[in-house]
């Protein structure tokens, strides 16, 4: 049972607390009347009080969880009083647990002689908080507020240890699979990612030679890739909350609790070039890792890929596209064009009708993401009761700021072996800042940056080809004349 492993993680961390307190170099106050073990237990309790949502939680089940896992006796009345006294939101998102500070201190101390399997005890402690929080939410009921608070708190702990040179491989985040975060302790090797099905075994090409297939990325890898995207903070926050809810839903199922129906279909709204397709591709793989879909491929299509000009052909064409996306995600760009045509012989509605039926018939293994301009997508969803009932979660992709576009431009330079001299860098930064503030109606965000970068490459080529001596520095450096529009 997962709960037994969770209890073992708590006991392991409490044992570490006892050990750290006895170390002469730990700086733990010798005259302290409270042991580090009790501080940790208190911080776990206040952490769960911080997560608690009185509007949606089954407090009776959660009290059972507290008493069985933290070895305490607390009543519902006392728990509520404890929350009101000790678990204020403004405090929790600013104050790192004392226990984590001492665990980090032990990790970074040159006198520490811990050995294991590449997992630092401070990271293991974060993993313990994460798992305890997951279990607590699973016992109490799915709540968006609880999931968001859990992500925020674990993120705060992760941010704290990043400022230290903590050895060891980061253990799983909240979005990691349960079986990868529930092993018994840092003296037990964590299970390895399941890549056997992707290592090419038994797969051969037409000549009979073995084929080495690309290994699937782990959930941690995918989340790191998502979070590394420039900008899109609100998008990342919305997806993090959604992923948390899916994770808790899975845990509730494993514990035998019922969960309300939850739509995985999404509306991505915003201007072009804001990363909607990139995020959709990552989300398809994340959905696969979470068990939402069985394959995790992304099939990208627009109106032309669904609609034909004759009666009956659109339904056939749309069905073929849906079949190719089964077990994964169908991404329909500029989806509003399916219903925006006013001609009587337009067959876009036929594509919508076919899509809605298949979404209902195959809802266990088929996800649809529709995307387009914000206002047009609102009109599209409201045009059909079936669309409105299936697409109830909008994620808005904001335009990039000037600073974010400058970071995108620098990444393009880096990936294509270009650098800027000081004058060029100042010009690029000013140009992109001005573009972000004063752009036309058809502003295309990152696409605008890419087009600008390509023009810079053309101007640089036109300049250096006239030079008598061309060396590596000339080939790779942008000067003011190259970047000035």
C-alpha positions, 0 to 999 in steps of 0.5 A: 500500500502507498500509505505504508510507504508514506509512513516509512518516509516520515519515519525515515525523516524523523530518524534523520532529524534525530541524527542531525540534532546529535551532530556536533557541527549541526548548530542545533541549539544544545539547550533547546527544549524542543527536539528537531524530531518534534519540530518536523512533526509540528511542521508537517501538521501545520503544512497539512493545516495550510493545505486543508480546504474546509469547503471541499474536504472530508475532514473525518477521513483526514483526521484518521490520516493525521492520527495514523501517519503523524502518531498524534491524537487530534480531534476535528475541533482542535484541528480547526482551531489549530488551523486558525491559529497557526496556518495563515497563508501569508506566513506559509509561502514566506517561511521555509521549514526549520527542519529543511534548513537543518537538513540542507545544513547537513547536506552541505557540511564537509563533515557529513559522511552520508552515502546512499544512492544519489539522493540528498536528505534535504531533497528526500525531506521535500519528497516526504512533504510532497507525498504526505500532502498528496495523501492528505488531499486524496483522503479529503477530496479533490480541491483546486485550492489544495492542489495549488497550495501544495504546488506553491509550498513544494515549489518554495522548498525546492527554490530554497535548496537551489541556492545551495550546492546540495549534492544528489539527484532531485527526487520526484516533484508533485507531478511524478508518478506515485510508484516513483516517489513512494519507495522506502527511504534514501537507503533504498535505490529508487526504481528506474524509469520504465524505458524497456518498451522504448529501447528498440528490442525486437524492432527491425528496419526493412533490411533486418537491422535492429532499430534503436527507438527514441526513449520516452521522456520521464514526467520530471523531464517533461515538466522541466521542459515545460517550466523552462519555456520562456514566459508563459507563467500563467499558462504554467500555473494553470497546467500545474494545477490541472496536473495536480488534480489529475495526480490526486484523482489517480491516488484517490482511485488507488485508495478506493475513493470515488472522484467526480468526472473531470474533462481533460479537453482544453481551449488554448486562446491567444495571439499567434506565436505564443507557444500554444502548439509547443505546450500542446505537444508537451501536454500530450506526453504529460497526459500519457505519463499520467495515464490519461491517454494510452499513447501520447502522440499529438496530431495537429490539424486545422480546418483544411485537414478536417473539411471537404467540399462535398456532402459526406466527405467531411465526416469521413475525413474528420473520422480518419484524423480522429482515428490517428489521434486516438490514444493521444491528443488532437490539436485543432488550430484556428478551430473557430473557422469550423463554424465561422463560415456563413455559406449554406454549403459550408461543411465545418459544422459536419466536422464539429458534429463528428468530433463531438460524437467521437469525444463522447464515444471515446472519452476514456482515451481521447483528448482534444485541444482547440486553439485560436484568437481569444474572442473568436474561441469564445464565440466558437465554444458558445456556438454549440451547447455540445462544445460548451459542455465539453470545453470548460477550461480556457488557458490564455496565452499572453503576448510576450513582453519585450524582455521575453522576446529578447530572451527568445532572440538570444536563444536563437543566436545561441542555437545558430552560433551567433553572438552580438556585439554591445551595440547590436545587443542594445539595438535588438533589446530596444527594438523588441521592447518597442515592438512589444509595446507598439505592434499591429493587430496581427502581431505574431510574438515569437514568429515576429522574433524569428522573422526579425532574426532571419532578416538579421542573418541576411543583412549580416551575410550581405555585409561580410561577403564584401569584406576582404578577410572573412574569419570565424569571428566575422561569420558569427558576430552581429554588428549594429548594421545587421540588426538595425531595421 
